[in-house]
Amino acid sequence: MSDAILDAVADGVRVFDLGRPMEIGMPQSPNHPQFRLVLARRHGDSVRADGGSAANELIVTGGHVGTHIDALAHVSQDGRLHGGLDAADTQRGGRFSALGVETIPPMVCRGWLLDVPAALGVEALAPGYEITPADLEAAAAQQDVSVQPGEVALLRTGWARRWPDRDAYVGFDSGVPGPGEAAARWLARLRPRAVGADSIAFERLAPGAGHALLPAHRVLLVEHGINIIETLDLEELAAAARHEFLFVLSPLALVGATGSPVRPLAIVSTHRGRER
């Protein structure tokens, strides 16, 4: 291991947990199976000769539940996946033979936070607000953000504050703020390895329309091969005004799956003088 990494840890770091706790009843897209957890075995069901006992659970979940990452197999356009692969052929046999979530390598790279509400002088973006390239440029300039190829860009909308209210967070009636197609293309030109946001979808969702149209997903996943991370918790990171950090994420190696729950981390030095 690099001595520089060990030295940085020894000097002191702060870890921001960007993932949401997974529990029954949490907000999630209606397009995906509900999260379920039940105790399959309880303490006392079986007791060993020495008095010891163990409990375990059965977990049922979709790959796009809670904080999660989208694999490139998740979205097709006109029957084609990223790189022109035939979606029907690739999904034969009940799982994807290419572009599954197991093909996403662990991410240990520089991450950036673009706090759009802060740049616009509001606490949170309005329901159904479309983030534009001008909004992203304003946030990047104000917050000294400079995303380089292979890094990760995370967008804060402020929508995370609605997390405790499931219906409000899903936002079907109100709409949900997020990037439109133009903003997705602006991000794609930076060539990040992944992008993410704190809302139910990395999209502007129109009031009453739900997930009917997802142009940002098409641009990022299908056209440019950029993974998407959704349902992040960015509030603590934004409150600390840490816009540049070491980003760590690793999906579960679910062979042939279109997504995986994740628990991303943002790691910063506690010595401010050593950072930009």
Secondary structure, DSSP 4 states (H G I P E B T S, - for coil): --HHHHHHHHH-EEEEE-PPPP-TT----TTSPPPEEEEEE-TTSSB-TTS-B--EEEEE--TTSSSEEE-GGG--BTTB-GGG-BHHHHTTTSS-SSS-GGGS--EEEEEEEEEHHHHHTSSSPPTTPEE-HHHHHHHHHHTT----TT-EEEEE-SGGGGTTSHHHHH-TTT-B-EE-HHHHHHHHTT--SEEEESSSSSS-B-TTTTTS--HHHIIIIIIT--EEEES---HHHHHTT--EEEEEE-----TT-SEEE---EEEEES-GGG--
